[in-house]
Amino acid sequence: MKERAEKLESWRKKEKLKEQKKAEHKELLRKKSGMWVAESELDDKILEAIGRTTPL
């Protein structure tokens, strides 16, 4: 029974860690979404990106 309790505790810790990582990922994505380009600036950003290309 002791071994089973240890396995259960280990599983719970792993699940909690997975949930924390998911939450961190969602938070990071939410923060990055604020950095998206506004539609009015999109043409300028595209032209700027095309102008800054480097040949291979």
N, CA, C and O atoms as a GROMACS GRO file, in nm:
protein
  224
    1MET      N    1   0.082  -0.120   0.000
    1MET     CA    2   0.000   0.000   0.000
    1MET      C    3   0.086   0.126   0.000
    1MET      O    4   0.050   0.227  -0.060
    2LYS      N    5   0.201   0.118   0.068
    2LYS     CA    6   0.288   0.235   0.076
    2LYS      C    7   0.339   0.273  -0.064
    2LYS      O    8   0.343   0.390  -0.100
    3GLU      N    9   0.377   0.171  -0.141
    3GLU     CA   10   0.428   0.196  -0.276
    3GLU      C   11   0.320   0.258  -0.364
    3GLU      O   12   0.347   0.348  -0.444
    4ARG      N   13   0.199   0.210  -0.348
    4ARG     CA   14   0.088   0.264  -0.426
    4ARG      C   15   0.063   0.411  -0.390
    4ARG      O   16   0.036   0.493  -0.479
    5ALA      N   17   0.071   0.444  -0.264
    5ALA     CA   18   0.052   0.582  -0.220
    5ALA      C   19   0.163   0.671  -0.277
    5ALA      O   20   0.137   0.785  -0.316
    6GLU      N   21   0.285   0.620  -0.281
    6GLU     CA   22   0.397   0.697  -0.336
    6GLU      C   23   0.377   0.721  -0.486
    6GLU      O   24   0.403   0.831  -0.536
    7LYS      N   25   0.330   0.619  -0.557
    7LYS     CA   26   0.303   0.633  -0.700
    7LYS      C   27   0.193   0.736  -0.724
    7LYS      O   28   0.201   0.817  -0.816
    8LEU      N   29   0.090   0.731  -0.641
    8LEU     CA   30  -0.020   0.825  -0.654
    8LEU      C   31   0.028   0.968  -0.630
    8LEU      O   32  -0.008   1.060  -0.703
    9GLU      N   33   0.109   0.986  -0.528
    9GLU     CA   34   0.164   1.118  -0.497
    9GLU      C   35   0.252   1.167  -0.612
    9GLU      O   36   0.247   1.284  -0.649
   10SER      N   37   0.333   1.079  -0.666
   10SER     CA   38   0.420   1.114  -0.779
   10SER      C   39   0.335   1.155  -0.900
   10SER      O   40   0.365   1.254  -0.967
   11TRP      N   41   0.230   1.080  -0.926
   11TRP     CA   42   0.141   1.110  -1.038
   11TRP      C   43   0.075   1.247  -1.018
   11TRP      O   44   0.065   1.326  -1.112
   12ARG      N   45   0.031   1.274  -0.896
   12ARG     CA   46  -0.032   1.404  -0.866
   12ARG      C   47   0.065   1.519  -0.890
   12ARG      O   48   0.027   1.623  -0.944
   13LYS      N   49   0.189   1.501  -0.849
   13LYS     CA   50   0.290   1.605  -0.869
   13LYS      C   51   0.312   1.629  -1.018
   13LYS      O   52   0.322   1.744  -1.063
   14LYS      N   53   0.320   1.521  -1.095
   14LYS     CA   54   0.340   1.533  -1.240
   14LYS      C   55   0.223   1.605  -1.306
   14LYS      O   56   0.242   1.690  -1.392
   15GLU      N   57   0.102   1.570  -1.265
   15GLU     CA   58  -0.017   1.634  -1.321
   15GLU      C   59  -0.021   1.782  -1.286
   15GLU      O   60  -0.056   1.866  -1.368
   16LYS      N   61   0.016   1.814  -1.163
   16LYS     CA   62   0.019   1.954  -1.120
   16LYS      C   63   0.122   2.032  -1.201
   16LYS      O   64   0.096   2.146  -1.241
   17LEU      N   65   0.237   1.972  -1.226
   17LEU     CA   66   0.342   2.036  -1.306
   17LEU      C   67   0.293   2.059  -1.449
   17LEU      O   68   0.319   2.165  -1.507
   18LYS      N   69   0.223   1.960  -1.506
   18LYS     CA   70   0.168   1.976  -1.641
   18LYS      C   71   0.071   2.094  -1.646
   18LYS      O   72   0.075   2.174  -1.739
   19GLU      N   73  -0.016   2.104  -1.546
   19GLU     CA   74  -0.113   2.213  -1.542
   19GLU      C   75  -0.043   2.348  -1.529
   19GLU      O   76  -0.085   2.446  -1.591
   20GLN      N   77   0.063   2.354  -1.450
   20GLN     CA   78   0.138   2.478  -1.434
   20GLN      C   79   0.201   2.519  -1.567
   20GLN      O   80   0.199   2.636  -1.604
   21LYS      N   81   0.258   2.422  -1.638
   21LYS     CA   82   0.321   2.452  -1.767
   21LYS      C   83   0.218   2.500  -1.868
   21LYS      O   84   0.244   2.593  -1.945
   22LYS      N   85   0.100   2.438  -1.867
   22LYS     CA   86  -0.007   2.482  -1.957
   22LYS      C   87  -0.046   2.626  -1.925
   22LYS      O   88  -0.065   2.707  -2.016
   23ALA      N   89  -0.060   2.657  -1.797
   23ALA     CA   90  -0.098   2.792  -1.755
   23ALA      C   91   0.009   2.893  -1.795
   23ALA      O   92  -0.024   3.002  -1.841
   24GLU      N   93   0.136   2.857  -1.778
   24GLU     CA   94   0.245   2.946  -1.817
   24GLU      C   95   0.243   2.970  -1.968
   24GLU      O   96   0.263   3.082  -2.014
   25HIS      N   97   0.219   2.864  -2.044
   25HIS     CA   98   0.214   2.876  -2.189
   25HIS      C   99   0.099   2.968  -2.232
   25HIS      O  100   0.116   3.053  -2.320
   26LYS      N  101  -0.017   2.950  -2.170
   26LYS     CA  102  -0.132   3.036  -2.203
   26LYS      C  103  -0.102   3.181  -2.169
   26LYS      O  104  -0.138   3.271  -2.245
   27GLU      N  105  -0.038   3.204  -2.055
   27GLU     CA  106  -0.005   3.341  -2.014
   27GLU      C  107   0.094   3.403  -2.112
   27GLU      O  108   0.080   3.520  -2.149
   28LEU      N  109   0.195   3.326  -2.153
   28LEU     CA  110   0.293   3.376  -2.249
   28LEU      C  111   0.226   3.409  -2.382
   28LEU      O  112   0.255   3.513  -2.442
   29LEU      N  113   0.138   3.322  -2.427
   29LEU     CA  114   0.066   3.346  -2.552
   29LEU      C  115  -0.020   3.471  -2.540
   29LEU      O  116  -0.028   3.550  -2.634
   30ARG      N  117  -0.083   3.489  -2.426
   30ARG     CA  118  -0.167   3.607  -2.404
   30ARG      C  119  -0.083   3.735  -2.410
   30ARG      O  120  -0.125   3.835  -2.467
   31LYS      N  121   0.036   3.729  -2.350
   31LYS     CA  122   0.125   3.846  -2.352
   31LYS      C  123   0.174   3.874  -2.494
   31LYS      O  124   0.181   3.990  -2.535
   32LYS      N  125   0.208   3.769  -2.568
   32LYS     CA  126   0.257   3.787  -2.704
   32LYS      C  127   0.148   3.839  -2.796
   32LYS      O  128   0.176   3.912  -2.891
   33SER      N  129   0.024   3.801  -2.770
   33SER     CA  130  -0.084   3.844  -2.858
   33SER      C  131  -0.101   3.995  -2.854
   33SER      O  132  -0.153   4.054  -2.949
   34GLY      N  133  -0.058   4.058  -2.747
   34GLY     CA  134  -0.062   4.204  -2.738
   34GLY      C  135   0.040   4.269  -2.830
   34GLY      O  136   0.034   4.390  -2.854
   35MET      N  137   0.134   4.191  -2.880
   35MET     CA  138   0.240   4.244  -2.966
   35MET      C  139   0.203   4.231  -3.114
   35MET      O  140   0.282   4.270  -3.200
   36TRP      N  141   0.088   4.178  -3.145
   36TRP     CA  142   0.049   4.160  -3.284
   36TRP      C  143   0.035   4.295  -3.352
   36TRP      O  144   0.007   4.396  -3.286
   37VAL      N  145   0.054   4.296  -3.480
   37VAL     CA  146   0.054   4.420  -3.558
   37VAL      C  147  -0.090   4.462  -3.590
   37VAL      O  148  -0.173   4.379  -3.628
   38ALA      N  149  -0.116   4.589  -3.574
   38ALA     CA  150  -0.248   4.642  -3.610
   38ALA      C  151  -0.264   4.638  -3.761
   38ALA      O  152  -0.166   4.646  -3.835
   39GLU      N  153  -0.387   4.625  -3.807
   39GLU     CA  154  -0.412   4.613  -3.951
   39GLU      C  155  -0.363   4.736  -4.027
   39GLU      O  156  -0.318   4.724  -4.141
   40SER      N  157  -0.373   4.851  -3.966
   40SER     CA  158  -0.329   4.974  -4.033
   40SER      C  159  -0.178   4.977  -4.055
   40SER      O  160  -0.130   5.043  -4.147
   41GLU      N  161  -0.104   4.908  -3.971
   41GLU     CA  162   0.042   4.906  -3.983
   41GLU      C  163   0.093   4.785  -4.061
   41GLU      O  164   0.213   4.772  -4.085
   42LEU      N  165   0.003   4.698  -4.100
   42LEU     CA  166   0.042   4.571  -4.161
   42LEU      C  167   0.121   4.590  -4.291
   42LEU      O  168   0.225   4.527  -4.310
   43ASP      N  169   0.073   4.677  -4.380
   43ASP     CA  170   0.143   4.700  -4.507
   43ASP      C  171   0.285   4.750  -4.483
   43ASP      O  172   0.379   4.704  -4.547
   44ASP      N  173   0.300   4.844  -4.392
   44ASP     CA  174   0.434   4.898  -4.362
   44ASP      C  175   0.526   4.789  -4.309
   44ASP      O  176   0.643   4.782  -4.347
   45LYS      N  177   0.474   4.705  -4.221
   45LYS     CA  178   0.555   4.598  -4.163
   45LYS      C  179   0.596   4.495  -4.268
   45LYS      O  180   0.708   4.446  -4.267
   46ILE      N  181   0.505   4.464  -4.359
   46ILE     CA  182   0.536   4.367  -4.466
   46ILE      C  183   0.645   4.422  -4.556
   46ILE      O  184   0.741   4.352  -4.588
   47LEU      N  185   0.631   4.548  -4.598
   47LEU     CA  186   0.731   4.609  -4.685
   47LEU      C  187   0.866   4.619  -4.613
   47LEU      O  188   0.971   4.599  -4.675
   48GLU      N  189   0.863   4.648  -4.487
   48GLU     CA  190   0.986   4.657  -4.408
   48GLU      C  191   1.054   4.520  -4.400
   48GLU      O  192   1.176   4.510  -4.412
   49ALA      N  193   0.975   4.415  -4.382
   49ALA     CA  194   1.030   4.280  -4.374
   49ALA      C  195   1.088   4.237  -4.509
   49ALA      O  196   1.193   4.173  -4.514
   50ILE      N  197   1.021   4.273  -4.618
   50ILE     CA  198   1.071   4.239  -4.752
   50ILE      C  199   1.202   4.312  -4.779
   50ILE      O  200   1.294   4.255  -4.837
   51GLY      N  201   1.211   4.435  -4.737
   51GLY     CA  202   1.331   4.515  -4.760
   51GLY      C  203   1.450   4.467  -4.680
   51GLY      O  204   1.565   4.492  -4.718
   52ARG      N  205   1.426   4.398  -4.570
   52ARG     CA  206   1.536   4.355  -4.483
   52ARG      C  207   1.576   4.209  -4.506
   52ARG      O  208   1.638   4.148  -4.419
   53THR      N  209   1.541   4.153  -4.619
   53THR     CA  210   1.578   4.014  -4.644
   53THR      C  211   1.727   4.004  -4.674
   53THR      O  212   1.789   4.097  -4.726
   54THR      N  213   1.784   3.891  -4.639
   54THR     CA  214   1.926   3.868  -4.667
   54THR      C  215   1.939   3.748  -4.760
   54THR      O  216   1.880   3.643  -4.735
   55PRO      N  217   2.015   3.763  -4.868
   55PRO     CA  218   2.032   3.650  -4.961
   55PRO      C  219   2.115   3.540  -4.897
   55PRO      O  220   2.205   3.565  -4.817
   56LEU      N  221   2.083   3.419  -4.934
   56LEU     CA  222   2.157   3.304  -4.878
   56LEU      C  223   2.280   3.273  -4.958
   56LEU      O  224   2.353   3.180  -4.925
   0.00000   0.00000   0.00000
